[in-house]
Amino acid sequence: MLPGVKNCCKFNYIRVLKITVGNVPLLIHSIKKMKKIQLVDLNGQYEKIKDEIDAAILNVVRSSAFINGPEVAAFQKDLEKYLEVQNVIPCANGTDALQIALMALDVKPGDEVITPSFTYIATAEVIALLHLKPVFADVDPDTFTIKPGEVEKLISANTKAIIPVHLYGLCADMEPILKIAEKNNIAVIEDAAQALGSVYTFSDGTKKKAGTMGTIGCTSFFPSKNLGAFGDGGAIFTNDDSLAKKIRMVSNHGQSEKYIHDIIGVNSRLDSIQAAILRIKLKYLDQYVSARNNAAAYYDKAFINLRGFQIPARFEKSNHGFHQYTLKLNGVNRNDLLKYCEQKGIPANVYYPIPIHLQNGFKNLDQRQGDLSVTEDLMEKVISLPMHTELSEDQLKYICDSIVEFSEKKSTVFV
Ligand SMILES: Cc1ncc(COP(=O)(O)O)c(C=O)c1O
């Protein structure tokens, strides 16, 4: 603070200053406004690379190559290089990516697919949509990702695939999952929608990027994702060339040659404008992941010793992409905290409030409360704080100070 300038009082977003020269008060106040906190600040991110993005969009508009244009092919190559994977097949969104991956595996109605219930609905929805049976495995209470031991217990003669989800940006424990799959001759489809840019380290020191370890990997470029488009987008990855050929066919109307349709497929394309935007943003992905980690480190420091608040676990085998920064509340009333955050202008959210096995859409599976005790317990306790690449120090401080203040009001905190 400059000499003669006194911080008189501090409101949520406004700092009022009194400026004096000698003993004479000159200016009563000046106002410094903190930028409104958003769950995701896409505009702030865009502003920093505006010139590159605007030029890339204009280039596609001028070329009129809107579908399957050169930008799509170039993005595919760039992403293959970044991920160190043999084949990237872009598609329309992350849900399609999962559906196409399953279709490429020649599944038949009744086949079983093991997946967590603690995930976004899309993971399990595509299984049901293809008349396959989702078999839900419980998750690890610390990492929140599918527990290999639970997967193993659920393998049956009908198991066709396992879909681990790299939840919130942390890779599931892939090494034992891949071993279980190999032993039982079943496929692994990674749902890497929340973890593009995360890296898993195997016991021999080999490092692989999320989405490139299993038989097939899938991701989403939904705008809020770590690599987000300006609309929908997705991609499928595989190191198996013959599977890649099949995936390309499935995603393009089952077409092997022009107007020759050997199998039933779907129409799922990444459009050229999105590909052009993603090509630019891919160059910044590692920076984005690191900005998310910096914000997470700030949160950690504030909450590590806060009673009732458990910071996100780190996992020695995977770095964290921090798609979400998710606290686990122990004894803290989540609804009260959500209401308090809303009053304070802090957009907090719950990903996800109801486990998939207890959703009405999955009633036919006849699953009950208590079937997946860790998942059910976590889903009542998790809360995610604003997490994106543009969080400023004053915003982080404001969020942390506010939550600490909430925790100090003991009467409203512990239930
Ligand atoms: C874990 C997970 N899987 C799949 C999807 C589906 O992706 P999309 O919204 O692009 O269809 C999402 C998106 O939110 C996700 O978080």
The ligand as an SDF file (V2000), in Angstrom:
LIG
                    3D

 16 16  0  0  0  0  0  0  0  0999 V2000
  -16.8060  -38.2540  -17.6800 C   0  0  0  0  0  0  0  0  0  0  0  0
  -17.5230  -37.7680  -18.9070 C   0  0  0  0  0  0  0  0  0  0  0  0
  -17.8100  -38.6370  -19.8910 N   0  0  0  0  0  0  0  0  0  0  0  0
  -18.4400  -38.2390  -21.0080 C   0  0  0  0  0  0  0  0  0  0  0  0
  -18.8240  -36.9500  -21.1920 C   0  0  0  0  0  0  0  0  0  0  0  0
  -19.6090  -36.5870  -22.4100 C   0  0  0  0  0  0  0  0  0  0  0  0
  -19.0250  -35.6060  -23.1980 O   0  0  0  0  0  0  0  0  0  0  0  0
  -19.9340  -34.6600  -24.1400 P   0  0  0  0  0  0  0  0  0  0  0  0
  -20.6430  -33.7040  -23.2650 O   0  0  0  0  0  0  0  0  0  0  0  0
  -18.9340  -34.0090  -25.0370 O   0  0  0  0  0  0  0  0  0  0  0  0
  -20.8470  -35.5420  -24.8830 O   0  0  0  0  0  0  0  0  0  0  0  0
  -18.5390  -36.0040  -20.2130 C   0  0  0  0  0  0  0  0  0  0  0  0
  -18.9320  -34.5930  -20.4030 C   0  0  0  0  0  0  0  0  0  0  0  0
  -19.3290  -33.8840  -19.5460 O   0  0  0  0  0  0  0  0  0  0  0  0
  -17.8650  -36.4160  -19.0310 C   0  0  0  0  0  0  0  0  0  0  0  0
  -17.5780  -35.5530  -18.0520 O   0  0  0  0  0  0  0  0  0  0  0  0
  1  2  1  0
  2  3  1  0
  2 15  2  0
  3  4  2  0
  4  5  1  0
  5  6  1  0
  5 12  2  0
  6  7  1  0
  7  8  1  0
  8  9  2  0
  8 10  1  0
  8 11  1  0
 12 13  1  0
 12 15  1  0
 13 14  2  0
 15 16  1  0
M  END
$$$$
